[in-house]
Amino acid sequence: MTSKELLIQEIETLPPELLTEALNFIQKIKIGHTAKQSSTKNLRGSTDEDLRSPDK
């Protein structure tokens, strides 16, 4: 089974009172990952720009 399939299987057996907590956790992971990617992209962009700019 793939990780996605295992996750779905676990969600299907999760007690209803824990579904909101699981959703919040998944959203927190996504936000952190997106922020990390954005930060890395900005750092790379700055470095590339600095290398191309003769004034710096």
Secondary structure, DSSP 8 states (H G I E B T S, - for coil): --HHHHHHHHHHTS-HHHHHHHHHHHHHHHHHHHHHHHHHHHHHHHHHHHHH-TT-
